[in-house]
Amino acid sequence: MLPVVLVILTILTGLVVTQLQRNTIDERLAANARETLMIDGALQTALRWCEYRVTVRPRETQLAAGDGTTPAWNIAANWGDATSLNFTGMVLVAGAALEPACVIEDVTDELVPVTTGRSGRVEARAGIDPRFRKYRVTARVRVAAPEMANGWREMMAQSDLRLYIDR
């Protein structure tokens, strides 16, 4: 009788330990999902604010430039105060490693239609009204994450604005 009770007790102990480990993993997954939603909410707020700033004052917007092969948002130096729109002192999400920021680049050249000939070569670039502008807005939010190798979790979002500026 004693050996049967010990076997049953060992099996029950194993089941309890397994269930506790599973609950810990479920808690981690839920915390990660919650943090992702919070960061995304902060990111979307920053992106909409930057879009608003560009829409209201397009000529006074600080623009960043790419280097021809690399887009402006992918150049680390463009995230500095001189070439980005930073939200100094604004905390959109708890634990933010840096204030939310946006890099805005003028990509109006993407609006210019290209005419190609039968050979497939570019023959002409048709002009467009200079009052039509296209801006690419990239927002970034970083949250402290000591468990990550670089010390933060980063999320970015991007949108394109096409504006007709008549001023």
FENWO-V926517 format. One record per run of one state. SS is the DSSP state (2 for helix, 1 for strand, 0 for the rest). FROM is the first residue (numbers start at 0). LEN is the number of residues. If there is no record, write none. Layout:
SS,FROM,LEN / SS,FROM,LEN
//
This chain:
0,0,1 / 2,1,55 / 0,56,1 / 2,57,3 / 0,60,11 / 2,71,3 / 0,74,1 / 2,75,4 / 0,79,5 / 1,84,2 / 0,86,9 / 1,95,1 / 0,96,4 / 1,100,6 / 0,106,1 / 2,107,4 / 0,111,2 / 1,113,3 / 0,116,5 / 1,121,4 / 0,125,6 / 1,131,13 / 0,144,7 / 1,151,13 / 0,164,3
//
